[in-house]
Every structure is written in C-alpha cells, then in structure tokens.
Amino acid sequence: MASKSTNYGNYQNYLGTNHAPGSPPAIHVRDLRLSVISSLGFSFKGCRCLDIGCNDGSVSTQIAFEFDASEVVGVDIDPKLVRKAEELYSLKASRVRPPSEPFERERLLDYYPMSAILRHGRLPASASVASHWPSVKFIAADWVVSTDPATTGPYDAILVLSVIKWIHLEHLDEGLVKFFHKCKTSLASGGYLILEVQGWESYQKAIRSNAAPHFAKNLASLQYRPETSFTKLLQDEGLHLCATSDQLRRPIAIYRKA
C-alpha cells in the first residue's frame, strides 16, 4: 500500500484486495473489477456515470476511454487525489488519436508515444469538450453531504468501489442510509448502482492509530453489516440486486433502480 491519508482513511495509489498481487498496475492495464462488471453483462457504452471515491482517476478514465461512457464524473474527498486524477485524464487524452476522417468514428487509444507527450506537453483537461474525447470531470467533495449540482445526476450508473466502508465508518449507520438514498435519487430510472462490498473484517482492519483514530469509536457503534444488512437497505430504497460476482476476493454486486 502507498501512504494513507490521516484525515480520510483513504489511500494514495490504492492497491486493494481486488487487484492482482504486487505493485499498482500500469495506467494502461485494465482494472480487474471493470472486467468482472463487463462479464456480468453490464455495458458502460453511452452511459452517464458517477465514480464515488474515484481516487487517482484510473477507473474513471478507463470507463471513459476504454468502455465508451458518454460522460464520467469522478468524486473524491481528497483534493490531492482529484489533482492526480485530472493529471491522469490529461495524459490519456493527450495520447488519443482522434478520428482522422469524417466517416471514421473510432479513436485510437495510446496512439501518441510518451516521448511525444514529454516533448510537446499535454492537452489541458478542458480538451474534453472536443467531440472525440469523452466528457470527464473530477470534483473534490464528500459526496454524502455535498450539494454540488455537478454531482447530482441523473446517472445511468453509479460506481462505489473500495470506498463503502470509509463512508460507513465516517458517517455511521444514519449516514449509510442517507448515502443509499442519495444513490437512488441520483440514478435515472432503470439506472444501476455498482458496489464493491468490503466485508466486516475489512472494517476491523481499517482501525489503526495513524488513520482517522475516531474510526475505532465509530466502528463500535455500527449496527449494519455489509454481509447481512446492505441488500435489505438498498431494497428499501427501490434498488434491487440483479447480478453478483465472487470472481474476485471482494464481491461485486449490481443493483438496479426500479
């Protein structure tokens, strides 16, 4: 693991249990969780997506460039990670070769070599307004309590990957219910909530003296458990489980808004 934020409990350059062992993968290596989500029959193509707890932006940029989402908004509580996400998006956009002919629709990813980027520089993040780049935006906010209209949707898909325990530990049971309700209201009709479930053991391992010490007290007060409570809480919000996968060490669950 890389350094952990003592304010938020999150990680820089996150390498979670659902990644392959070893160092964080290179930016051109597809996130295993996105491959699993695709294997469940879900397509991001043409979707407007919200990535909650986007960290360094690797998932958000992959959804945009490799899975053809029409729009991606990444939100993270840590402004430093948001800046890293913006830099990653700028790098990815700078290496894309746009369609060269009016009838050509395909973008070529990683077309321009890194040497060209080092020599000529990167495109600014505002380049996303061009038709051959997907719309990607990163925002520093605690989404549970944020009122920023840029993050309110409606979205076709909301991703909550490797972040639900931090939301639960910070905002407690009441905040978890509020979070699930906000997910429901921020989804378009028929939209999907994609959740990477961090088990109770993961919660317990999160309690360390150098990382948000108040989490120890918060953990003791929690009544809801990811393994037994989340599906019922989501059903109460009109979000119904439609697909799951245990292919990775943490389950991936997809819920659909009725």
C-alpha positions as semicolon CSV with decimal commas, in nm:
position;residue;x (nm);y (nm);z (nm)
1;M;0,000;0,000;0,000
2;A;0,107;0,357;-0,055
3;S;0,069;0,629;0,206
4;K;-0,269;0,662;0,376
5;S;-0,447;0,992;0,444
6;T;-0,487;1,051;0,817
7;N;-0,786;1,277;0,750
8;Y;-0,994;1,047;0,536
9;G;-0,865;0,693;0,584
10;N;-0,818;0,655;0,208
11;Y;-0,507;0,561;0,013
12;Q;-0,288;0,727;-0,245
13;N;-0,222;0,496;-0,543
14;Y;-0,473;0,249;-0,397
15;L;-0,387;-0,118;-0,438
16;G;-0,681;-0,311;-0,294
17;T;-0,755;-0,678;-0,246
18;N;-0,936;-0,692;-0,580
19;H;-0,618;-0,609;-0,769
20;A;-0,355;-0,862;-0,864
21;P;-0,073;-0,903;-0,608
22;G;0,228;-0,678;-0,645
23;S;0,271;-0,315;-0,737
24;P;-0,016;-0,095;-0,859
25;P;-0,081;-0,179;-1,225
26;A;0,043;0,049;-1,502
27;I;-0,212;0,302;-1,628
28;H;-0,270;0,103;-1,948
29;V;-0,368;-0,216;-1,758
30;R;-0,744;-0,263;-1,728
31;D;-0,886;-0,270;-1,375
32;L;-0,994;-0,626;-1,293
33;R;-1,319;-0,502;-1,139
34;L;-1,426;-0,343;-1,468
35;S;-1,361;-0,670;-1,648
36;V;-1,582;-0,852;-1,396
37;I;-1,857;-0,592;-1,432
38;S;-1,846;-0,641;-1,810
39;S;-1,862;-1,018;-1,764
40;L;-2,189;-0,970;-1,576
41;G;-2,338;-0,825;-1,893
42;F;-2,320;-0,458;-1,797
43;S;-2,212;-0,208;-2,063
44;F;-2,092;0,146;-1,992
45;K;-2,127;0,243;-2,359
46;G;-2,317;0,572;-2,389
47;C;-2,377;0,589;-2,013
48;R;-2,351;0,887;-1,787
49;C;-2,151;0,759;-1,488
50;L;-2,058;0,874;-1,139
51;D;-1,746;0,724;-0,977
52;I;-1,767;0,783;-0,599
53;G;-1,429;0,767;-0,427
54;C;-1,252;0,791;-0,762
55;N;-0,905;0,804;-0,601
56;D;-0,643;0,874;-0,870
57;G;-0,897;0,854;-1,152
58;S;-0,782;0,529;-1,310
59;V;-1,129;0,368;-1,309
60;S;-1,299;0,687;-1,428
61;T;-1,062;0,731;-1,722
62;Q;-1,088;0,366;-1,822
63;I;-1,468;0,384;-1,822
64;A;-1,447;0,689;-2,044
65;F;-1,179;0,585;-2,291
66;E;-1,199;0,205;-2,299
67;F;-1,568;0,145;-2,226
68;D;-1,711;0,441;-2,423
69;A;-1,914;0,607;-2,149
70;S;-2,059;0,935;-2,273
71;E;-1,984;1,123;-1,951
72;V;-1,796;1,042;-1,630
73;V;-1,789;1,243;-1,308
74;G;-1,532;1,132;-1,051
75;V;-1,570;1,248;-0,692
76;D;-1,318;1,207;-0,413
77;I;-1,295;1,366;-0,070
78;D;-0,918;1,420;-0,107
79;P;-0,822;1,722;-0,326
80;K;-0,473;1,576;-0,379
81;L;-0,620;1,266;-0,538
82;V;-0,851;1,478;-0,753
83;R;-0,549;1,664;-0,889
84;K;-0,381;1,331;-0,968
85;A;-0,699;1,217;-1,144
86;E;-0,702;1,532;-1,357
87;E;-0,338;1,474;-1,450
88;L;-0,409;1,114;-1,549
89;Y;-0,705;1,217;-1,763
90;S;-0,496;1,485;-1,932
91;L;-0,226;1,229;-2,007
92;K;-0,474;0,977;-2,150
93;A;-0,647;1,241;-2,363
94;S;-0,312;1,363;-2,496
95;R;-0,226;1,017;-2,629
96;V;-0,553;0,962;-2,815
97;R;-0,554;0,992;-3,192
98;P;-0,892;1,139;-3,287
99;P;-1,084;1,015;-3,593
100;S;-0,892;1,128;-3,900
101;E;-1,180;1,117;-4,149
102;P;-1,537;1,248;-4,125
103;F;-1,673;0,894;-4,157
104;E;-1,426;0,744;-3,911
105;R;-1,573;0,702;-3,564
106;E;-1,306;0,510;-3,376
107;R;-1,050;0,679;-3,152
108;L;-0,709;0,516;-3,122
109;L;-0,603;0,496;-2,759
110;D;-0,239;0,531;-2,653
111;Y;-0,157;0,627;-3,012
112;Y;0,097;0,900;-2,944
113;P;0,407;0,776;-2,758
114;M;0,511;0,910;-2,420
115;S;0,812;1,070;-2,587
116;A;0,576;1,296;-2,784
117;I;0,398;1,399;-2,462
118;L;0,729;1,477;-2,293
119;R;0,838;1,684;-2,593
120;H;0,518;1,870;-2,672
121;G;0,331;1,865;-2,341
122;R;-0,019;1,753;-2,251
123;L;-0,359;1,876;-2,353
124;P;-0,544;2,072;-2,085
125;A;-0,833;1,900;-1,910
126;S;-1,069;2,135;-2,095
127;A;-0,990;1,939;-2,413
128;S;-1,277;1,709;-2,314
129;V;-1,514;1,950;-2,488
130;A;-1,388;1,815;-2,821
131;S;-1,621;1,561;-2,978
132;H;-1,356;1,290;-2,999
133;W;-1,290;1,292;-2,624
134;P;-1,539;1,168;-2,367
135;S;-1,660;1,420;-2,110
136;V;-1,473;1,362;-1,784
137;K;-1,479;1,582;-1,476
138;F;-1,325;1,539;-1,131
139;I;-1,460;1,709;-0,819
140;A;-1,322;1,723;-0,464
141;A;-1,614;1,666;-0,226
142;D;-1,763;1,438;0,036
143;W;-2,046;1,318;-0,186
144;V;-2,262;1,203;0,106
145;V;-2,316;1,563;0,219
146;S;-2,226;1,757;-0,097
147;T;-2,488;1,979;-0,259
148;D;-2,280;2,046;-0,570
149;P;-2,526;2,029;-0,863
150;A;-2,247;1,894;-1,085
151;T;-2,265;1,562;-0,897
152;T;-2,639;1,516;-0,858
153;G;-2,720;1,332;-1,181
154;P;-2,929;1,171;-1,302
155;Y;-2,677;0,897;-1,382
156;D;-2,713;0,572;-1,569
157;A;-2,456;0,410;-1,341
158;I;-2,301;0,493;-1,003
159;L;-1,984;0,308;-0,902
160;V;-1,888;0,260;-0,538
161;L;-1,559;0,070;-0,549
162;S;-1,331;0,023;-0,246
163;V;-1,497;0,308;-0,060
164;I;-1,819;0,195;0,111
165;K;-1,652;0,109;0,444
166;W;-1,494;0,455;0,465
167;I;-1,834;0,615;0,404
168;H;-1,991;0,392;0,668
169;L;-1,716;0,450;0,924
170;E;-1,723;0,826;0,875
171;H;-2,099;0,882;0,855
172;L;-2,221;0,590;1,069
173;D;-2,540;0,390;1,013
174;E;-2,751;0,701;0,964
175;G;-2,508;0,830;0,704
176;L;-2,506;0,496;0,523
177;V;-2,884;0,508;0,487
178;K;-2,856;0,868;0,365
179;F;-2,589;0,760;0,116
180;F;-2,801;0,479;-0,027
181;H;-3,099;0,714;-0,054
182;K;-2,889;0,970;-0,239
183;C;-2,767;0,698;-0,476
184;K;-3,130;0,611;-0,552
185;T;-3,234;0,972;-0,615
186;S;-2,923;1,036;-0,828
187;L;-2,990;0,743;-1,061
188;A;-3,204;0,767;-1,370
189;S;-3,499;0,528;-1,388
190;G;-3,355;0,186;-1,464
191;G;-3,006;0,303;-1,361
192;Y;-2,752;0,082;-1,186
193;L;-2,559;0,101;-0,859
194;I;-2,236;-0,100;-0,883
195;L;-2,097;-0,185;-0,541
196;E;-1,772;-0,349;-0,436
197;V;-1,857;-0,498;-0,099
198;Q;-1,593;-0,457;0,171
199;G;-1,664;-0,714;0,442
200;W;-1,676;-0,657;0,816
201;E;-1,325;-0,795;0,855
202;S;-1,205;-0,517;0,626
203;Y;-1,375;-0,263;0,854
204;Q;-1,188;-0,402;1,153
205;K;-0,855;-0,389;0,972
206;A;-0,918;-0,021;0,891
207;I;-0,884;0,077;1,257
208;R;-0,529;0,198;1,306
209;S;-0,392;0,473;1,527
210;N;-0,235;0,659;1,233
211;A;-0,552;0,665;1,023
212;A;-0,857;0,860;1,144
213;P;-0,842;0,746;1,510
214;H;-1,210;0,831;1,564
215;F;-1,299;0,534;1,344
216;A;-1,241;0,300;1,641
217;K;-1,527;0,460;1,834
218;N;-1,741;0,479;1,522
219;L;-1,690;0,110;1,445
220;A;-1,819;0,010;1,787
221;S;-2,145;0,198;1,724
222;L;-2,231;0,038;1,389
223;Q;-2,527;-0,198;1,374
224;Y;-2,546;-0,255;0,998
225;R;-2,317;-0,513;0,842
226;P;-2,223;-0,537;0,475
227;E;-2,282;-0,912;0,461
228;T;-2,630;-0,905;0,619
229;S;-2,779;-0,553;0,600
230;F;-2,687;-0,381;0,275
231;T;-2,916;-0,565;0,034
232;K;-3,221;-0,503;0,256
233;L;-3,131;-0,134;0,298
234;L;-3,097;-0,099;-0,079
235;Q;-3,423;-0,284;-0,141
236;D;-3,593;-0,037;0,091
237;E;-3,469;0,236;-0,144
238;G;-3,605;0,059;-0,451
239;L;-3,265;-0,072;-0,561
240;H;-3,285;-0,443;-0,638
241;L;-2,997;-0,687;-0,670
242;C;-2,971;-0,809;-1,029
243;A;-2,617;-0,953;-1,059
244;T;-2,329;-1,058;-0,837
245;S;-1,982;-1,199;-0,884
246;D;-1,745;-1,370;-0,640
247;Q;-1,472;-1,398;-0,902
248;L;-1,250;-1,156;-0,709
249;R;-1,169;-1,159;-0,341
250;R;-1,428;-0,890;-0,278
251;P;-1,775;-0,947;-0,425
252;I;-1,912;-0,717;-0,693
253;A;-2,286;-0,653;-0,670
254;I;-2,504;-0,466;-0,920
255;Y;-2,838;-0,315;-0,812
256;R;-3,100;-0,173;-1,047
257;K;-3,336;0,113;-0,976
258;A;-3,692;0,004;-1,040
